[in-house]
Amino acid sequence: MVKREMKVTPYDVRGKIDYDRLINEFGLERITDNILKRIEKHAGEMHFMLRRKIFFAGRDLKWVLDEYEKGNKFFLYTGRGPSGPIHLGHLGTWIFAKWLQDKFGAELWFQFTDDEKFLLGKNESMEEVQKWMYENMLDIIALGFDPKKTYFLVDTKHAGMIYPEAIKVAKRITYSMVKSSFGFNESTNIGLIFFTSVQAVPAFLPSVLKKKKIPCLIPHAIDQDTHFRITRDILPKLGYRKPASIQNSFLTPLSGPEGKMSSSKSSGAILTTDSPKEVERKVKKYAFSGGQKTTKDHREKGGNPDVDVAYQWLNYFLEEDDRKLQEIYEKYESGEMLTSELKEILIDKINAFLKEHQKKREKAKKIVDDFIYK
């Protein structure tokens, strides 16, 4: 396998991801034990994705907890660019956001950037983007967000509300800023050059609507950090506090340890709509193994769960029980458990999760309108 240079931007992720390096390059703060204890104190438990450092860095988490303790509750902001189907790699951020909503009683403002995906696409029509947006909404609703505290913002649908605020942001962003931040050049369409102004708006829109300054916490995958660094630079100039953020790592693609999962690569992703047979086929055919080449060698030398994709997926969100996960780790590392057995555990876990998710996804069709901001 040819190793590729690491690149992490909102529009391109490739190579083997060095999260320590990203913390330094992006100027992030590691989540400290003290922050974890404070979150646990208020939530009543520690989410396993925090315990396992899936969510590993952030900005201003101390401040947002200070405000919460003063009675100034934060709202959550995250989103989705509807360019295709949802795969399992998308779900981690939203599963954690749902937990935050439940434990902290937080409103969630969920932005669908249909404009960005239309501007990015080479041949996609706006109708196709809208089709994927509806399908994506079903997956998000299926995760169990509270319809009374969750507001879907659609950039094109809610443009009348978003645009007056976006131009205030845009006035303070220069072309040189977005050019250096995103790697844009003279052939980049002007819509994308403007877009980061739109993505900044939900970080302060509830404060505008409610006419009071409300803290914002943004759970997001680390590749989106560039947008929010710019947002944090600009919002104080508009009289608003910088949004806090908490970043998660990527779910490793099925096919190997580099890059992040993509719906367009069948060898790297499992979709939320995949059948049990399709899940089994993909895992058995594509899941990168940390095992030895022969059964004899594996029994003698053991496997490497730290690079094995089946184990990494269980660790990410499919096995919440730490004791069970540790038992799998030890059995695989010792050679007692074979790669084929580990893959069977993963297949069963994925299919159990998707069976319930797909039922909820079907029910979501009746309540989509309840989530769209009125």
C-alpha positions in Angstrom: 0.0 0.0 0.0 1.4 3.4 -1.0 1.3 5.8 2.0 -0.2 9.2 1.2 0.6 12.5 2.9 -2.0 13.3 5.5 -4.4 16.0 4.4 -7.5 17.1 6.5 -9.8 19.8 5.2 -13.6 20.1 5.0 -13.2 19.0 1.3 -10.5 16.4 1.4 -9.3 13.9 3.9 -6.5 11.4 3.0 -3.5 9.6 4.3 -2.9 8.1 7.8 -4.5 10.6 10.3 -2.1 11.8 13.0 -4.5 13.3 15.6 -1.7 14.6 17.8 -0.3 16.5 14.9 -3.8 17.9 14.1 -4.2 19.1 17.7 -1.0 21.1 17.3 -1.7 22.4 13.8 -5.3 23.4 14.4 -4.5 24.9 17.9 -7.0 22.6 19.7 -7.1 21.8 23.4 -6.9 18.2 24.5 -9.9 17.1 26.6 -8.5 17.0 30.2 -9.5 14.7 33.0 -10.9 17.7 34.8 -13.2 18.5 31.9 -14.3 14.8 31.7 -15.2 14.8 35.5 -17.2 18.0 35.1 -19.2 16.5 32.1 -19.8 13.3 34.1 -20.9 15.3 37.1 -23.7 17.1 35.2 -24.6 14.2 32.9 -24.6 11.6 35.7 -22.5 9.3 33.6 -19.5 9.2 31.3 -20.2 8.6 27.7 -18.1 5.8 26.3 -17.0 7.9 23.4 -15.4 10.3 25.8 -13.9 7.5 27.9 -12.3 6.0 24.8 -11.2 9.4 23.5 -13.2 9.2 20.3 -14.0 12.8 21.2 -10.5 13.9 22.0 -10.2 17.6 21.6 -12.1 20.9 21.8 -12.2 24.6 22.3 -13.5 26.5 25.3 -15.1 23.5 26.9 -14.2 24.9 30.3 -16.0 28.1 29.4 -19.2 26.4 28.2 -19.4 24.3 31.4 -18.8 27.5 33.5 -21.7 29.1 31.7 -23.9 26.0 32.2 -23.1 26.0 35.9 -24.2 29.7 36.1 -27.6 28.7 34.5 -26.8 29.9 31.0 -27.5 26.6 29.2 -25.7 26.0 25.8 -27.3 25.0 22.6 -25.8 22.5 20.2 -25.0 23.0 16.5 -24.0 20.4 14.0 -25.0 19.5 10.5 -24.7 17.5 7.3 -23.9 18.2 3.7 -26.4 16.1 1.8 -24.3 14.7 -1.0 -25.2 11.0 -0.7 -26.3 8.3 1.6 -25.4 8.1 5.3 -22.8 5.6 6.3 -21.8 4.4 9.8 -18.9 6.8 9.9 -21.3 9.7 10.0 -23.2 8.5 13.0 -20.7 9.0 15.8 -20.9 12.8 16.0 -24.7 12.6 16.0 -25.0 9.8 18.5 -22.9 11.8 20.9 -24.9 15.0 20.2 -28.1 13.1 21.0 -26.6 12.1 24.3 -25.6 15.8 25.1 -29.2 16.9 24.2 -30.6 14.3 26.6 -28.2 14.9 29.5 -28.0 18.7 29.3 -31.5 19.5 28.0 -29.9 21.3 25.1 -31.6 22.5 21.9 -30.0 21.2 18.7 -29.8 23.3 15.6 -29.0 21.0 12.7 -27.9 22.7 9.5 -28.3 21.0 6.1 -25.9 22.6 3.7 -27.7 21.8 0.4 -26.2 24.9 -1.1 -22.6 23.8 -0.4 -23.2 20.4 -1.8 -24.7 21.8 -5.0 -21.8 24.2 -5.4 -19.3 21.4 -4.8 -20.9 18.8 -7.1 -19.7 18.4 -10.7 -22.9 17.1 -12.2 -25.4 16.9 -9.4 -28.6 18.8 -9.8 -30.2 20.7 -7.0 -33.1 18.1 -7.2 -30.6 15.3 -6.5 -29.2 17.2 -3.6 -32.7 17.7 -2.2 -33.4 14.0 -2.6 -30.4 13.1 -0.5 -31.2 15.7 2.1 -34.6 14.0 2.7 -33.0 10.6 3.0 -30.4 12.0 5.4 -33.1 13.6 7.5 -34.6 10.2 8.0 -31.3 8.8 9.4 -30.9 11.7 11.8 -34.4 11.5 13.1 -34.0 7.7 13.6 -31.2 8.4 16.1 -33.9 9.7 18.5 -33.5 13.4 18.8 -36.2 15.3 20.7 -38.5 16.9 18.1 -39.4 19.6 20.6 -35.7 20.6 21.0 -34.4 19.9 17.5 -34.5 22.4 14.6 -33.5 21.5 11.1 -32.2 24.5 9.2 -32.0 24.1 5.4 -29.8 26.7 3.8 -31.9 27.2 0.7 -35.3 26.9 2.5 -34.3 29.2 5.4 -32.2 31.6 3.3 -34.4 34.5 4.2 -33.4 34.1 7.8 -29.8 33.0 7.3 -28.7 35.4 4.6 -29.0 38.7 6.5 -26.7 37.2 9.2 -24.4 35.6 6.7 -23.6 38.9 5.0 -22.5 40.3 8.3 -20.0 37.5 8.6 -19.0 37.7 5.0 -18.1 41.4 5.3 -15.4 40.5 7.7 -13.9 37.6 5.7 -11.4 38.4 3.0 -10.7 36.2 -0.1 -7.1 35.7 1.1 -8.5 34.2 4.4 -10.6 31.6 2.6 -8.0 31.0 -0.1 -5.3 30.1 2.5 -7.8 28.2 4.8 -9.4 26.0 2.1 -6.9 26.0 -0.7 -9.2 27.8 -3.1 -7.9 29.2 -6.3 -9.0 31.3 -9.3 -11.1 28.4 -10.7 -13.1 28.0 -7.4 -16.7 29.1 -7.9 -17.7 32.2 -6.0 -20.4 30.3 -4.2 -17.9 28.2 -2.3 -15.9 31.3 -1.5 -18.9 32.8 0.2 -20.1 29.6 1.8 -18.2 29.6 5.1 -20.2 32.7 6.0 -23.3 30.6 5.8 -21.9 27.8 7.9 -21.1 30.3 10.6 -24.7 31.5 11.1 -26.2 28.7 13.2 -23.4 29.3 15.8 -25.2 32.6 16.7 -28.6 32.4 15.1 -30.4 31.3 18.3 -28.9 34.3 20.1 -30.3 36.6 17.3 -33.8 35.0 17.4 -34.0 35.0 21.2 -32.3 38.4 21.6 -29.9 37.2 24.2 -26.4 35.7 24.1 -26.6 31.9 24.4 -23.5 29.8 24.5 -23.0 27.4 21.6 -21.3 24.0 21.6 -20.4 22.4 18.2 -19.8 18.7 18.2 -18.1 17.9 14.9 -15.6 15.7 13.1 -12.2 17.3 13.0 -12.2 17.8 9.2 -14.7 20.7 9.7 -12.5 22.6 12.0 -11.4 25.1 9.4 -14.9 26.5 9.0 -15.3 27.0 12.8 -11.8 28.5 13.3 -13.0 31.3 10.9 -16.3 31.5 12.7 -14.5 31.9 16.1 -12.4 34.7 14.6 -15.4 36.6 13.2 -18.2 36.3 15.8 -16.6 38.6 18.5 -16.4 41.3 15.9 -20.2 41.0 15.6 -20.7 41.1 19.4 -21.1 37.4 20.0 -19.0 34.9 22.0 -16.9 32.4 20.2 -18.6 29.0 19.9 -17.1 26.2 21.9 -16.5 22.9 20.1 -15.7 19.3 20.7 -14.1 17.2 18.0 -14.2 13.5 17.2 -11.9 11.3 15.2 -13.0 9.4 12.1 -14.3 5.9 11.9 -11.6 4.0 10.0 -12.7 2.9 6.5 -13.4 -0.8 6.1 -10.6 -1.1 3.6 -7.8 0.1 5.7 -6.2 2.6 8.2 -5.9 5.6 5.9 -8.3 8.5 5.3 -12.0 8.6 6.3 -15.0 6.6 5.2 -16.8 7.6 2.0 -20.2 6.6 0.8 -18.9 6.6 -2.8 -16.4 3.8 -2.1 -18.2 0.5 -1.6 -15.0 -1.0 -0.3 -14.8 1.5 2.5 -18.3 2.1 3.9 -21.4 0.4 5.2 -24.6 2.4 4.6 -27.5 2.7 7.1 -29.7 1.2 4.4 -27.6 -1.9 3.7 -29.2 -5.3 4.1 -27.8 -8.0 6.5 -26.4 -9.9 3.5 -24.7 -6.8 2.1 -23.2 -6.0 5.5 -21.8 -9.6 5.7 -20.4 -9.4 2.2 -18.7 -6.1 2.8 -17.1 -7.0 6.1 -15.9 -10.4 4.9 -14.5 -9.0 1.7 -13.1 -5.7 2.6 -12.5 -5.3 6.4 -8.8 -4.7 6.9 -7.3 -7.4 9.1 -4.8 -7.2 11.9 -4.4 -11.0 11.9 -1.6 -13.2 10.6 -1.6 -14.7 7.1 -2.2 -18.3 8.3 -4.3 -19.7 11.2 -1.2 -21.4 12.6 0.8 -18.1 12.7 -2.2 -16.3 14.2 -2.6 -18.9 17.0 1.2 -18.6 17.7 1.7 -14.9 17.3 -1.7 -13.4 17.8 -3.4 -10.5 16.0 -3.1 -6.7 16.2 -6.4 -5.2 17.3 -5.0 -1.7 17.1 -5.0 -1.9 13.3 -7.8 -4.4 12.8 -10.8 -2.6 11.4 -13.4 -5.0 12.9 -12.0 -4.2 16.4 -11.8 -0.5 15.7 -15.4 -0.4 14.7 -16.5 -2.2 17.8 -14.5 0.3 19.8 -15.9 3.3 18.0 -19.5 2.8 18.9 -20.8 -0.7 18.3 -19.7 -2.3 21.6 -20.5 0.0 24.5 -19.5 -2.5 27.2 -15.8 -1.9 28.1 -15.4 -5.3 29.7 -16.6 -7.2 26.6 -14.4 -5.0 24.4 -11.3 -5.7 26.5 -12.1 -9.4 26.4 -12.2 -9.3 22.6 -9.0 -7.3 22.5 -7.1 -9.8 24.7 -8.4 -12.9 22.9 -7.5 -11.5 19.5 -4.1 -10.3 20.6 -3.3 -13.6 22.1 -4.4 -15.6 19.0 -7.3 -17.3 20.8 -9.7 -15.4 18.5 -9.3 -15.6 14.8 -10.0 -12.7 12.3 -13.0 -14.6 10.9 -14.5 -14.8 14.4 -13.9 -11.2 15.1 -15.5 -10.3 11.8 -18.6 -12.4 12.8 -18.9 -10.4 16.0 -18.8 -7.2 14.0 -21.4 -8.4 11.4 -23.8 -9.4 14.2 -23.3 -6.0 16.0 -23.8 -4.0 12.8 -26.9 -5.9 11.7 -28.5 -5.7 15.2 -27.9 -1.9 15.1 -29.2 -1.5 11.6 -32.3 -3.6 12.2 -33.5 -1.2 14.8 -32.2 1.9 13.0 -34.0 1.0 9.8 -37.3 0.5 11.7 -37.0 3.9 13.2 -35.9 5.3 9.8 -39.2 4.1 8.3 -41.2 5.7 11.1 -39.3 9.0 10.6 -41.1 9.5 7.3 -44.2 10.5 9.1 -42.6 13.2 11.3 -40.0 14.9 9.1 -42.0 18.1 9.0 -41.9 18.2 12.9 -38.2 18.8 12.8 -38.0 21.5 10.1 -37.7 25.0 11.7 -40.9 27.0 11.3 
